[in-house]
Amino acid sequence: EVQLVESGGGLVQAGGSLRLSCTASGFPFRDYAMTWVRQAPGKGLEWVSAINSASTTIDYVDSVKGRFIVSRDNAKYTLYLQMNSLKPEDTAVYYCTTGWHTAYGADTTVVVDNRGQGTQVTVST
């Protein structure tokens, strides 16, 4: 059974930083691409960043490019998201999910098979 546990969220002022973690279990983490997604109040599930199993292919939604950095430690079964220069529009519950889930253009929402309980990120002005 896939289990994903996100942590590291919190309240931060605009311009600040947070580092999210996602600890995985129940599946061969090192063989799976992983994606960070987020959901703001009243909105759909938006992809944020995807990383392949070997960390050789990485992508970001346009709104976070240059500010967020995704990484993973396969030995620790852990996925990370370093978030810098945070903006109020980054406020959302952040989740990790297995697989590569991306969408481009005007609609960046995705459908995922699983996710953890999420971690709340709130960015104040």
N, C-alpha and C positions, 0 to 999 in steps of 0.2 A: 504494500500500500504506500502510495506516494504521500510523504509528509513534508510540509514546507512551513518553516517558522521564521517570520520576518521580525526584525527588531531594529532599534536605532533611531526611530522617529522622535519627534518632539516639537516644541515651540521655538522658533528662531526668528530673529529680526531679518528684514530684507537685507540682502548682501551677505548673510551668514552662510555657514556650511553645516552639513550633517553627513554622516556616513551610515548607510543602511546595510544590514546584513541579512542574509537568508540562509538558514541552515537546513539542509535537505537530508532525508533518509528514506529508506524503503525502495530505492531504485538505484541503478548504477549511474550516479551523478556524472562521473567523468565521461560518459558516453552520450550525454544529452546537451543540446543547446538549451539555453535558459533565457528568459525574457523578464524584464521588470515592466510592470504595468501599473497604472494608477487610476483612481476614480475620485473625481471631485464631486461635491454635492450636486445632485440633480443631473449628472452627466454620465455618459457611457464609460466603458473601460478603455482607456487609452494606453497604447504601448509607449514605453519610454526608451528602453534600450534592450538590445538583444546581443548575445554573445554565443559563439559556437563552442563546441566541447573543448577545443584546443586553444581557445582564446585568440585564434588567428583571424577571425572575422567578427567584426563588431559594427553595430549600427545604432544610431540615435534618431529619435524624432527631432525634427528641425528645431522645435522650441527649446530643446535642452543642449543642442550641439555647442561645444566650447565651454560648457558649464558643468556637465555631469561626466563622470568616468565610471565605466563598468569594469569589473574584474572578477576573477574567480580563483579559488584555491581548491583544486580537485582532491588533494590529499585530505583536506578538512571538510569536504562536502559543503562548501560555503560559497555563496555568491555575494558580491558587494556592489554598492552604488555610492560613489562619492559625489555629493551634490554641493557645488560651490555657487557663489553669487546667486543665492536663492531669491526668488521673486514671489510676491503674493499669489500669482497665478500658478505656482507650483504646489499650492495647498491642496492636499488630497490624501486618501489612504493609498499607500503603496504596497503592492503585492509582487511576489515572484511566482513564476510559473514555468513548467517544463515546456521545452520546444522553442521554435523560432516563430515569433508572432510579430509581424510588422504590417503596416498599412501606410500608404503614402497619398498625398494630395489633401483634399479638404477634409476627408474623413479618416482620422487616425485611430478609430476604435477597432478593437479586436475581440474575438471570442476565444476563450481559453478553456482547457479541459480541467484544470485544477489551479488552486492557489491556496495560500495560507490564510491566516486570520487577518493579515495586513498590519501595517504600522502607520499611525497617523503622523503626517507632516503638516505643520501649520506655520505659515510664514506671515509675520505681521509687518505692517508698514511703519 
